């Protein structure tokens, strides 16, 4: 499962944005502690940022108050290895009771139901991950039991998914929903992910962590849209560029033919190595309606034309704006390395990208039947 946002089971990540400071009060009793200080902090990618410290009595009583950078996700540090997640807002007044040896499993938070719900679901995730890791370890030791283990774990997985759905339904627009993100498969649960992000923004707008999640999700959407631009069945984006004789042509001028759109350059060794194969399939299938359109990323007109002649690129569809990597067609097609090819059908729809070598010949054989 590929997850989009990694939220450690016992830690919330802190991000720095424009913030509105808040006042908070936290008190309670944490027993089984050796330390004489308790700390309110935020978790960063490199460790903790301690914000408020308070003494704790031998009986475990403590009381702290002060300003925090903004409403957000925080942690109450009871030892170097133990802390409890807290969701804090302006004027939060929370009581925390628990066992310092295992604060995550044994705690009672009063004054913040969303904090209670967050930690309860994090514990569900922790239990699920423990079962998953145990199953993986067992399979490594007894691989012949794969069928039985997979069948058993499917039940565990379905039960967890049902609990997750119940948690989402019971926590509409709650900051506690942040815990759900780490359990989602970004490739197959995009709609759920988007729903959670929207609910976090609705319920906890102004939180730096939520702001970062919103930005990351937007980046993911942009990357997905760019990737999907060139998926099979999409229309190939049209463009116009200049031919060696100074005239211009469009990609769409070749509509009605199967087109190999080939981004290359005279200075590109792998491109030049592939050219004989392109020449071979062009000569074999041109009479059937196959052609090639080369877009050169050259800067030198002379080098470009010399490579065309030397490699015997006999088709007439050669274009370039001689802008090197800034070639406008290459920018349109998000070309980051060459050779880069796009195979396009007679209707201008993409059949595939980077089909080269023997695979190109096999694909054309399937299209043209010989």
DOKOL-23360 format. One record per residue (C-alpha): residue number from 1; y, z, x; residue in three letters. Coordinates in steps of 0.1 Angstrom, whole numbers, plus 2048, in hexadecimal, padded with zeros to 3 digits. Layout:
<rs>
{num = NUM, north = Y, up = Z, east = X, residuo = ala} .
...
</rs>
This chain:
<rs>
{num = 1, north = 800, up = 800, east = 800, residuo = unk} .
{num = 2, north = 822, up = 7F6, east = 80E, residuo = unk} .
{num = 3, north = 83C, up = 80F, east = 803, residuo = unk} .
{num = 4, north = 861, up = 808, east = 804, residuo = unk} .
{num = 5, north = 871, up = 82B, east = 808, residuo = unk} .
{num = 6, north = 85F, up = 844, east = 81D, residuo = unk} .
{num = 7, north = 866, up = 868, east = 812, residuo = unk} .
{num = 8, north = 853, up = 881, east = 827, residuo = unk} .
{num = 9, north = 83F, up = 898, east = 810, residuo = unk} .
{num = 10, north = 852, up = 8B7, east = 81D, residuo = unk} .
{num = 11, north = 874, up = 8A7, east = 825, residuo = unk} .
{num = 12, north = 890, up = 894, east = 816, residuo = unk} .
{num = 13, north = 8A4, up = 87D, east = 82D, residuo = unk} .
{num = 14, north = 8C9, up = 881, east = 831, residuo = unk} .
{num = 15, north = 8E2, up = 864, east = 834, residuo = unk} .
{num = 16, north = 907, up = 866, east = 83B, residuo = unk} .
{num = 17, north = 91F, up = 856, east = 823, residuo = unk} .
{num = 18, north = 940, up = 85E, east = 813, residuo = unk} .
{num = 19, north = 93B, up = 880, east = 803, residuo = unk} .
{num = 20, north = 94A, up = 89A, east = 7EC, residuo = unk} .
{num = 21, north = 943, up = 8BD, east = 7F8, residuo = unk} .
{num = 22, north = 932, up = 8D6, east = 7E0, residuo = unk} .
{num = 23, north = 92F, up = 8FB, east = 7DD, residuo = unk} .
{num = 24, north = 90D, up = 90B, east = 7DA, residuo = unk} .
{num = 25, north = 8FC, up = 92D, east = 7D8, residuo = unk} .
{num = 26, north = 8D8, up = 934, east = 7E0, residuo = unk} .
{num = 27, north = 8C6, up = 956, east = 7E0, residuo = unk} .
{num = 28, north = 8A3, up = 964, east = 7DC, residuo = unk} .
{num = 29, north = 886, up = 972, east = 7EF, residuo = unk} .
{num = 30, north = 86E, up = 962, east = 807, residuo = unk} .
{num = 31, north = 852, up = 978, east = 813, residuo = unk} .
{num = 32, north = 83B, up = 973, east = 831, residuo = unk} .
{num = 33, north = 858, up = 96A, east = 848, residuo = unk} .
{num = 34, north = 85B, up = 973, east = 86C, residuo = unk} .
{num = 35, north = 87E, up = 964, east = 870, residuo = unk} .
{num = 36, north = 89E, up = 978, east = 868, residuo = unk} .
{num = 37, north = 8B1, up = 959, east = 85E, residuo = unk} .
{num = 38, north = 8AD, up = 93F, east = 843, residuo = unk} .
{num = 39, north = 8BE, up = 91D, east = 845, residuo = unk} .
{num = 40, north = 8CA, up = 903, east = 82C, residuo = unk} .
{num = 41, north = 8C8, up = 8E1, east = 83D, residuo = unk} .
{num = 42, north = 8C4, up = 8BC, east = 838, residuo = unk} .
{num = 43, north = 8A8, up = 8A7, east = 848, residuo = unk} .
{num = 44, north = 8B2, up = 88A, east = 85D, residuo = unk} .
{num = 45, north = 89D, up = 86F, east = 86E, residuo = unk} .
{num = 46, north = 8A0, up = 883, east = 88E, residuo = unk} .
{num = 47, north = 89D, up = 8A7, east = 881, residuo = unk} .
{num = 48, north = 8B0, up = 8C1, east = 86D, residuo = unk} .
{num = 49, north = 8D6, up = 8C5, east = 868, residuo = unk} .
{num = 50, north = 8DB, up = 8EA, east = 862, residuo = unk} .
{num = 51, north = 8F8, up = 8F0, east = 84A, residuo = unk} .
{num = 52, north = 8F7, up = 914, east = 83D, residuo = unk} .
{num = 53, north = 8E5, up = 932, east = 84D, residuo = unk} .
{num = 54, north = 8DF, up = 954, east = 83E, residuo = unk} .
{num = 55, north = 8CD, up = 974, east = 849, residuo = unk} .
{num = 56, north = 8AD, up = 97D, east = 837, residuo = unk} .
{num = 57, north = 8A2, up = 9A2, east = 834, residuo = unk} .
{num = 58, north = 880, up = 9AF, east = 83F, residuo = unk} .
{num = 59, north = 876, up = 9AF, east = 81B, residuo = unk} .
{num = 60, north = 880, up = 98A, east = 818, residuo = unk} .
{num = 61, north = 8A0, up = 98D, east = 805, residuo = unk} .
{num = 62, north = 8BB, up = 974, east = 80D, residuo = unk} .
{num = 63, north = 8DC, up = 967, east = 7FF, residuo = unk} .
{num = 64, north = 8F1, up = 949, east = 80A, residuo = unk} .
{num = 65, north = 910, up = 937, east = 7FE, residuo = unk} .
{num = 66, north = 926, up = 91C, east = 80B, residuo = unk} .
{num = 67, north = 931, up = 8F7, east = 80A, residuo = unk} .
{num = 68, north = 91A, up = 8DA, east = 80F, residuo = unk} .
{num = 69, north = 924, up = 8B5, east = 817, residuo = unk} .
{num = 70, north = 91B, up = 8A8, east = 7F5, residuo = unk} .
{num = 71, north = 902, up = 8AB, east = 7D9, residuo = unk} .
{num = 72, north = 8E2, up = 89F, east = 7E7, residuo = unk} .
{num = 73, north = 8BF, up = 8A9, east = 7F2, residuo = unk} .
{num = 74, north = 8BC, up = 8C7, east = 809, residuo = unk} .
{num = 75, north = 8A1, up = 8DD, east = 818, residuo = unk} .
{num = 76, north = 89F, up = 903, east = 81B, residuo = unk} .
{num = 77, north = 890, up = 90A, east = 83D, residuo = unk} .
{num = 78, north = 87B, up = 929, east = 83E, residuo = unk} .
{num = 79, north = 86B, up = 922, east = 85F, residuo = unk} .
{num = 80, north = 869, up = 906, east = 879, residuo = unk} .
{num = 81, north = 84C, up = 8F6, east = 866, residuo = unk} .
{num = 82, north = 853, up = 901, east = 842, residuo = unk} .
{num = 83, north = 86E, up = 8F7, east = 82A, residuo = unk} .
{num = 84, north = 874, up = 8F1, east = 805, residuo = unk} .
{num = 85, north = 886, up = 8D3, east = 7F6, residuo = unk} .
{num = 86, north = 8A5, up = 8DB, east = 7E1, residuo = unk} .
{num = 87, north = 8BB, up = 8C4, east = 7CB, residuo = unk} .
{num = 88, north = 8DE, up = 8D2, east = 7CD, residuo = unk} .
{num = 89, north = 8FC, up = 8CA, east = 7B8, residuo = unk} .
{num = 90, north = 920, up = 8D8, east = 7B5, residuo = unk} .
{num = 91, north = 91E, up = 8FD, east = 7AD, residuo = unk} .
{num = 92, north = 8F8, up = 8FF, east = 7B0, residuo = unk} .
{num = 93, north = 8ED, up = 923, east = 7AD, residuo = unk} .
{num = 94, north = 8C8, up = 925, east = 7B5, residuo = unk} .
{num = 95, north = 8AE, up = 940, east = 7BA, residuo = unk} .
{num = 96, north = 891, up = 93A, east = 7D1, residuo = unk} .
{num = 97, north = 872, up = 94F, east = 7D4, residuo = unk} .
{num = 98, north = 853, up = 947, east = 7E8, residuo = unk} .
{num = 99, north = 83A, up = 94C, east = 804, residuo = unk} .
{num = 100, north = 848, up = 943, east = 826, residuo = unk} .
{num = 101, north = 826, up = 93A, east = 833, residuo = unk} .
{num = 102, north = 822, up = 91E, east = 819, residuo = unk} .
{num = 103, north = 843, up = 91A, east = 807, residuo = unk} .
{num = 104, north = 83A, up = 8F8, east = 7F8, residuo = unk} .
{num = 105, north = 81B, up = 905, east = 7E7, residuo = unk} .
{num = 106, north = 828, up = 927, east = 7DD, residuo = unk} .
{num = 107, north = 84C, up = 928, east = 7D0, residuo = unk} .
{num = 108, north = 860, up = 92F, east = 7B1, residuo = unk} .
{num = 109, north = 882, up = 91E, east = 7AE, residuo = unk} .
{num = 110, north = 89A, up = 92A, east = 793, residuo = unk} .
{num = 111, north = 8BA, up = 917, east = 789, residuo = unk} .
{num = 112, north = 8AF, up = 8F4, east = 792, residuo = unk} .
{num = 113, north = 894, up = 8E4, east = 77C, residuo = unk} .
{num = 114, north = 898, up = 8C3, east = 78F, residuo = unk} .
{num = 115, north = 890, up = 8D5, east = 7AF, residuo = unk} .
{num = 116, north = 871, up = 8E4, east = 79F, residuo = unk} .
{num = 117, north = 865, up = 8C2, east = 793, residuo = unk} .
{num = 118, north = 86C, up = 8B1, east = 7B4, residuo = unk} .
{num = 119, north = 857, up = 8CA, east = 7C7, residuo = unk} .
{num = 120, north = 83B, up = 8CA, east = 7AE, residuo = unk} .
{num = 121, north = 837, up = 8A5, east = 7B0, residuo = unk} .
{num = 122, north = 839, up = 8A6, east = 7D6, residuo = unk} .
{num = 123, north = 81C, up = 8BE, east = 7D5, residuo = unk} .
{num = 124, north = 809, up = 8A4, east = 7BF, residuo = unk} .
{num = 125, north = 810, up = 88A, east = 7D9, residuo = unk} .
{num = 126, north = 804, up = 8A2, east = 7F4, residuo = unk} .
{num = 127, north = 7E3, up = 8A8, east = 7E2, residuo = unk} .
{num = 128, north = 7DE, up = 883, east = 7DB, residuo = unk} .
{num = 129, north = 7E4, up = 87A, east = 800, residuo = unk} .
{num = 130, north = 7CC, up = 895, east = 80B, residuo = unk} .
{num = 131, north = 7B0, up = 887, east = 7F5, residuo = unk} .
{num = 132, north = 7B8, up = 864, east = 801, residuo = unk} .
{num = 133, north = 7B7, up = 86E, east = 826, residuo = unk} .
{num = 134, north = 796, up = 881, east = 820, residuo = unk} .
{num = 135, north = 787, up = 862, east = 810, residuo = unk} .
{num = 136, north = 792, up = 84D, east = 82D, residuo = unk} .
{num = 137, north = 784, up = 866, east = 846, residuo = unk} .
{num = 138, north = 763, up = 867, east = 833, residuo = unk} .
{num = 139, north = 760, up = 841, east = 833, residuo = unk} .
{num = 140, north = 766, up = 83F, east = 858, residuo = unk} .
{num = 141, north = 748, up = 857, east = 85D, residuo = unk} .
{num = 142, north = 732, up = 848, east = 842, residuo = unk} .
{num = 143, north = 73D, up = 823, east = 83D, residuo = unk} .
{num = 144, north = 71D, up = 81C, east = 829, residuo = unk} .
{num = 145, north = 72B, up = 832, east = 80D, residuo = unk} .
{num = 146, north = 749, up = 81B, east = 807, residuo = unk} .
{num = 147, north = 740, up = 811, east = 7E4, residuo = unk} .
{num = 148, north = 73A, up = 834, east = 7D7, residuo = unk} .
{num = 149, north = 759, up = 842, east = 7E8, residuo = unk} .
{num = 150, north = 76F, up = 825, east = 7DB, residuo = unk} .
{num = 151, north = 762, up = 82B, east = 7B8, residuo = unk} .
{num = 152, north = 769, up = 850, east = 7BA, residuo = unk} .
{num = 153, north = 78C, up = 84B, east = 7C9, residuo = unk} .
{num = 154, north = 795, up = 832, east = 7AE, residuo = unk} .
{num = 155, north = 793, up = 84F, east = 795, residuo = unk} .
{num = 156, north = 7A9, up = 864, east = 7AC, residuo = unk} .
{num = 157, north = 7C2, up = 848, east = 7AF, residuo = unk} .
{num = 158, north = 7C3, up = 842, east = 78A, residuo = unk} .
{num = 159, north = 7C9, up = 866, east = 783, residuo = unk} .
{num = 160, north = 7E5, up = 868, east = 79C, residuo = unk} .
{num = 161, north = 7F5, up = 848, east = 78C, residuo = unk} .
{num = 162, north = 7F3, up = 858, east = 76A, residuo = unk} .
{num = 163, north = 804, up = 878, east = 777, residuo = unk} .
{num = 164, north = 81F, up = 863, east = 787, residuo = unk} .
{num = 165, north = 826, up = 851, east = 767, residuo = unk} .
{num = 166, north = 829, up = 872, east = 754, residuo = unk} .
{num = 167, north = 840, up = 87F, east = 76F, residuo = unk} .
{num = 168, north = 857, up = 861, east = 76C, residuo = unk} .
{num = 169, north = 857, up = 863, east = 746, residuo = unk} .
{num = 170, north = 860, up = 888, east = 747, residuo = unk} .
{num = 171, north = 87C, up = 885, east = 761, residuo = unk} .
{num = 172, north = 892, up = 86A, east = 753, residuo = unk} .
{num = 173, north = 8B0, up = 864, east = 76A, residuo = unk} .
{num = 174, north = 8A7, up = 883, east = 77F, residuo = unk} .
{num = 175, north = 8AD, up = 886, east = 7A5, residuo = unk} .
{num = 176, north = 889, up = 892, east = 7A7, residuo = unk} .
{num = 177, north = 87D, up = 86E, east = 7A2, residuo = unk} .
{num = 178, north = 884, up = 868, east = 7C6, residuo = unk} .
{num = 179, north = 861, up = 875, east = 7CE, residuo = unk} .
{num = 180, north = 852, up = 858, east = 7BB, residuo = unk} .
{num = 181, north = 860, up = 83D, east = 7D2, residuo = unk} .
{num = 182, north = 847, up = 845, east = 7EF, residuo = unk} .
{num = 183, north = 82A, up = 840, east = 7D7, residuo = unk} .
{num = 184, north = 833, up = 81C, east = 7CC, residuo = unk} .
{num = 185, north = 825, up = 7FC, east = 7D9, residuo = unk} .
{num = 186, north = 845, up = 7E8, east = 7E0, residuo = unk} .
{num = 187, north = 832, up = 7C6, east = 7DC, residuo = unk} .
{num = 188, north = 823, up = 7CE, east = 7BA, residuo = unk} .
{num = 189, north = 839, up = 7E8, east = 7AA, residuo = unk} .
{num = 190, north = 85C, up = 7DA, east = 7AF, residuo = unk} .
{num = 191, north = 866, up = 7DF, east = 78A, residuo = unk} .
{num = 192, north = 85C, up = 804, east = 78C, residuo = unk} .
{num = 193, north = 86E, up = 808, east = 7AD, residuo = unk} .
{num = 194, north = 88E, up = 7F8, east = 79E, residuo = unk} .
{num = 195, north = 88C, up = 80F, east = 780, residuo = unk} .
{num = 196, north = 889, up = 82E, east = 796, residuo = unk} .
{num = 197, north = 8A7, up = 823, east = 7AB, residuo = unk} .
{num = 198, north = 8BC, up = 81D, east = 78C, residuo = unk} .
{num = 199, north = 8B3, up = 83F, east = 77E, residuo = unk} .
{num = 200, north = 8BB, up = 850, east = 79F, residuo = unk} .
{num = 201, north = 8DD, up = 840, east = 79F, residuo = unk} .
{num = 202, north = 8E3, up = 84A, east = 77B, residuo = unk} .
{num = 203, north = 8D9, up = 86E, east = 780, residuo = unk} .
{num = 204, north = 8E4, up = 875, east = 7A4, residuo = unk} .
{num = 205, north = 900, up = 85C, east = 7AC, residuo = unk} .
{num = 206, north = 914, up = 868, east = 7C9, residuo = unk} .
{num = 207, north = 8F6, up = 875, east = 7DC, residuo = unk} .
{num = 208, north = 8F6, up = 865, east = 7FF, residuo = unk} .
{num = 209, north = 8D0, up = 863, east = 7FE, residuo = unk} .
{num = 210, north = 8D1, up = 850, east = 7DD, residuo = unk} .
{num = 211, north = 8ED, up = 839, east = 7EA, residuo = unk} .
{num = 212, north = 8D7, up = 830, east = 808, residuo = unk} .
{num = 213, north = 8B9, up = 829, east = 7F1, residuo = unk} .
{num = 214, north = 8CF, up = 813, east = 7DC, residuo = unk} .
{num = 215, north = 8DA, up = 7FF, east = 7FB, residuo = unk} .
{num = 216, north = 8B6, up = 7FC, east = 808, residuo = unk} .
{num = 217, north = 8AA, up = 7F0, east = 7E7, residuo = unk} .
{num = 218, north = 8C5, up = 7D6, east = 7E6, residuo = unk} .
{num = 219, north = 8BB, up = 7CA, east = 808, residuo = unk} .
{num = 220, north = 897, up = 7C8, east = 7FD, residuo = unk} .
{num = 221, north = 8A2, up = 7B3, east = 7DF, residuo = unk} .
{num = 222, north = 8B6, up = 79B, east = 7F5, residuo = unk} .
{num = 223, north = 899, up = 797, east = 80D, residuo = unk} .
{num = 224, north = 881, up = 790, east = 7F1, residuo = unk} .
{num = 225, north = 898, up = 777, east = 7E1, residuo = unk} .
{num = 226, north = 89C, up = 765, east = 803, residuo = unk} .
{num = 227, north = 876, up = 765, east = 807, residuo = unk} .
{num = 228, north = 870, up = 758, east = 7E4, residuo = unk} .
{num = 229, north = 889, up = 73B, east = 7E9, residuo = unk} .
{num = 230, north = 86E, up = 729, east = 7FC, residuo = unk} .
{num = 231, north = 84F, up = 733, east = 7E9, residuo = unk} .
{num = 232, north = 839, up = 717, east = 7DC, residuo = unk} .
{num = 233, north = 846, up = 709, east = 7BB, residuo = unk} .
{num = 234, north = 86B, up = 710, east = 7C3, residuo = unk} .
{num = 235, north = 883, up = 6F3, east = 7C6, residuo = unk} .
{num = 236, north = 88C, up = 6EB, east = 7EA, residuo = unk} .
{num = 237, north = 8B1, up = 6F2, east = 7EF, residuo = unk} .
{num = 238, north = 8C4, up = 6D1, east = 7F2, residuo = unk} .
{num = 239, north = 8DC, up = 6CA, east = 80F, residuo = unk} .
{num = 240, north = 8EF, up = 6AD, east = 81F, residuo = unk} .
{num = 241, north = 8F0, up = 6A6, east = 845, residuo = unk} .
{num = 242, north = 8F9, up = 689, east = 85C, residuo = unk} .
{num = 243, north = 8E2, up = 66F, east = 86A, residuo = unk} .
{num = 244, north = 8E4, up = 660, east = 88D, residuo = unk} .
{num = 245, north = 8F8, up = 642, east = 880, residuo = unk} .
{num = 246, north = 913, up = 658, east = 871, residuo = unk} .
{num = 247, north = 908, up = 654, east = 84D, residuo = unk} .
{num = 248, north = 8FD, up = 672, east = 838, residuo = unk} .
{num = 249, north = 8DE, up = 679, east = 824, residuo = unk} .
{num = 250, north = 8D1, up = 694, east = 80C, residuo = unk} .
{num = 251, north = 8AF, up = 6A3, east = 80B, residuo = unk} .
{num = 252, north = 8AE, up = 699, east = 7E6, residuo = unk} .
{num = 253, north = 8B2, up = 674, east = 7F1, residuo = unk} .
{num = 254, north = 88D, up = 676, east = 7F9, residuo = unk} .
{num = 255, north = 883, up = 682, east = 7D6, residuo = unk} .
{num = 256, north = 863, up = 66F, east = 7CA, residuo = unk} .
{num = 257, north = 853, up = 674, east = 7EC, residuo = unk} .
{num = 258, north = 83F, up = 690, east = 7FC, residuo = unk} .
{num = 259, north = 857, up = 69D, east = 817, residuo = unk} .
{num = 260, north = 851, up = 6B1, east = 836, residuo = unk} .
{num = 261, north = 872, up = 6C1, east = 83E, residuo = unk} .
{num = 262, north = 870, up = 6C9, east = 863, residuo = unk} .
{num = 263, north = 88A, up = 6DF, east = 875, residuo = unk} .
{num = 264, north = 887, up = 6D7, east = 89B, residuo = unk} .
{num = 265, north = 89B, up = 6D0, east = 8BB, residuo = unk} .
{num = 266, north = 897, up = 6BC, east = 8DA, residuo = unk} .
{num = 267, north = 897, up = 6DC, east = 8EF, residuo = unk} .
{num = 268, north = 87B, up = 6EC, east = 8DA, residuo = unk} .
{num = 269, north = 85A, up = 6EA, east = 8EC, residuo = unk} .
{num = 270, north = 843, up = 6F3, east = 8CF, residuo = unk} .
{num = 271, north = 856, up = 6DA, east = 8B9, residuo = unk} .
{num = 272, north = 851, up = 6BE, east = 8D2, residuo = unk} .
{num = 273, north = 82C, up = 6C8, east = 8D5, residuo = unk} .
{num = 274, north = 828, up = 6C5, east = 8AF, residuo = unk} .
{num = 275, north = 83A, up = 6A3, east = 8AC, residuo = unk} .
{num = 276, north = 81B, up = 68E, east = 8B4, residuo = unk} .
{num = 277, north = 808, up = 69D, east = 897, residuo = unk} .
{num = 278, north = 826, up = 697, east = 880, residuo = unk} .
{num = 279, north = 827, up = 673, east = 88C, residuo = unk} .
{num = 280, north = 802, up = 66F, east = 885, residuo = unk} .
{num = 281, north = 803, up = 67C, east = 861, residuo = unk} .
{num = 282, north = 823, up = 668, east = 85A, residuo = unk} .
{num = 283, north = 811, up = 647, east = 865, residuo = unk} .
{num = 284, north = 7F3, up = 650, east = 850, residuo = unk} .
{num = 285, north = 804, up = 65A, east = 830, residuo = unk} .
{num = 286, north = 826, up = 649, east = 82F, residuo = unk} .
{num = 287, north = 818, up = 62C, east = 81B, residuo = unk} .
{num = 288, north = 80C, up = 646, east = 801, residuo = unk} .
{num = 289, north = 82F, up = 655, east = 7FD, residuo = unk} .
{num = 290, north = 831, up = 66E, east = 819, residuo = unk} .
{num = 291, north = 850, up = 671, east = 830, residuo = unk} .
{num = 292, north = 861, up = 688, east = 848, residuo = unk} .
{num = 293, north = 884, up = 695, east = 84A, residuo = unk} .
{num = 294, north = 88E, up = 6A4, east = 86C, residuo = unk} .
{num = 295, north = 8AB, up = 6BD, east = 86E, residuo = unk} .
{num = 296, north = 8B4, up = 6C1, east = 893, residuo = unk} .
{num = 297, north = 8C3, up = 6E1, east = 8A1, residuo = unk} .
{num = 298, north = 8D0, up = 6CF, east = 8BF, residuo = unk} .
{num = 299, north = 8F3, up = 6D1, east = 8CD, residuo = unk} .
{num = 300, north = 8F1, up = 6B1, east = 8E1, residuo = unk} .
{num = 301, north = 8F0, up = 690, east = 8CE, residuo = unk} .
{num = 302, north = 8E2, up = 67F, east = 8EC, residuo = unk} .
{num = 303, north = 8C5, up = 697, east = 8F1, residuo = unk} .
{num = 304, north = 8BD, up = 696, east = 8CC, residuo = unk} .
{num = 305, north = 8BB, up = 670, east = 8CB, residuo = unk} .
{num = 306, north = 8A8, up = 66E, east = 8EC, residuo = unk} .
{num = 307, north = 88D, up = 686, east = 8DE, residuo = unk} .
{num = 308, north = 88A, up = 672, east = 8BE, residuo = unk} .
{num = 309, north = 883, up = 652, east = 8D2, residuo = unk} .
{num = 310, north = 86C, up = 662, east = 8EC, residuo = unk} .
{num = 311, north = 856, up = 674, east = 8D2, residuo = unk} .
{num = 312, north = 854, up = 655, east = 8BC, residuo = unk} .
{num = 313, north = 863, up = 665, east = 89D, residuo = unk} .
{num = 314, north = 864, up = 644, east = 88A, residuo = unk} .
{num = 315, north = 86F, up = 650, east = 868, residuo = unk} .
{num = 316, north = 893, up = 64A, east = 85F, residuo = unk} .
{num = 317, north = 89C, up = 66D, east = 852, residuo = unk} .
{num = 318, north = 8AC, up = 67E, east = 870, residuo = unk} .
{num = 319, north = 8CA, up = 694, east = 86B, residuo = unk} .
{num = 320, north = 8DE, up = 6AF, east = 87D, residuo = unk} .
{num = 321, north = 901, up = 6BE, east = 87E, residuo = unk} .
{num = 322, north = 8FC, up = 6C6, east = 8A3, residuo = unk} .
{num = 323, north = 904, up = 6EB, east = 89D, residuo = unk} .
{num = 324, north = 8E6, up = 6F9, east = 8AE, residuo = unk} .
{num = 325, north = 8D9, up = 719, east = 89C, residuo = unk} .
{num = 326, north = 8F8, up = 717, east = 885, residuo = unk} .
{num = 327, north = 8EA, up = 6F7, east = 876, residuo = unk} .
{num = 328, north = 8F4, up = 6FA, east = 851, residuo = unk} .
{num = 329, north = 8D3, up = 6EE, east = 844, residuo = unk} .
{num = 330, north = 8C1, up = 706, east = 85A, residuo = unk} .
{num = 331, north = 8D7, up = 722, east = 84E, residuo = unk} .
{num = 332, north = 8CF, up = 718, east = 82A, residuo = unk} .
{num = 333, north = 8AA, up = 719, east = 831, residuo = unk} .
{num = 334, north = 8AD, up = 73B, east = 844, residuo = unk} .
{num = 335, north = 89E, up = 72B, east = 863, residuo = unk} .
{num = 336, north = 89A, up = 745, east = 87F, residuo = unk} .
{num = 337, north = 882, up = 732, east = 895, residuo = unk} .
{num = 338, north = 876, up = 70E, east = 89A, residuo = unk} .
{num = 339, north = 862, up = 6FA, east = 893, residuo = unk} .
{num = 340, north = 866, up = 704, east = 86E, residuo = unk} .
{num = 341, north = 859, up = 6EC, east = 853, residuo = unk} .
{num = 342, north = 85A, up = 6EA, east = 82E, residuo = unk} .
{num = 343, north = 842, up = 6D3, east = 81B, residuo = unk} .
{num = 344, north = 852, up = 6C6, east = 7FB, residuo = unk} .
{num = 345, north = 842, up = 6B3, east = 7DE, residuo = unk} .
{num = 346, north = 84E, up = 694, east = 7CD, residuo = unk} .
{num = 347, north = 862, up = 6A9, east = 7B4, residuo = unk} .
{num = 348, north = 874, up = 6BC, east = 7CF, residuo = unk} .
{num = 349, north = 860, up = 6DC, east = 7CB, residuo = unk} .
{num = 350, north = 853, up = 6EF, east = 7E9, residuo = unk} .
{num = 351, north = 82E, up = 6ED, east = 7F0, residuo = unk} .
{num = 352, north = 82E, up = 704, east = 80E, residuo = unk} .
{num = 353, north = 840, up = 70D, east = 82F, residuo = unk} .
{num = 354, north = 835, up = 70B, east = 853, residuo = unk} .
{num = 355, north = 817, up = 6F4, east = 84B, residuo = unk} .
{num = 356, north = 811, up = 6E4, east = 86D, residuo = unk} .
{num = 357, north = 7F5, up = 6D6, east = 883, residuo = unk} .
{num = 358, north = 7D3, up = 6D1, east = 873, residuo = unk} .
{num = 359, north = 7DE, up = 6E4, east = 854, residuo = unk} .
{num = 360, north = 7F9, up = 6CA, east = 84D, residuo = unk} .
{num = 361, north = 7DF, up = 6AE, east = 84F, residuo = unk} .
{num = 362, north = 7C7, up = 6C1, east = 838, residuo = unk} .
{num = 363, north = 7E3, up = 6C7, east = 81E, residuo = unk} .
{num = 364, north = 7EE, up = 6A3, east = 81E, residuo = unk} .
{num = 365, north = 7CA, up = 698, east = 81A, residuo = unk} .
{num = 366, north = 7C7, up = 6AE, east = 7FB, residuo = unk} .
{num = 367, north = 7E7, up = 69F, east = 7ED, residuo = unk} .
{num = 368, north = 7DF, up = 67B, east = 7F3, residuo = unk} .
{num = 369, north = 7B9, up = 67C, east = 7F1, residuo = unk} .
{num = 370, north = 7B0, up = 66D, east = 813, residuo = unk} .
</rs>
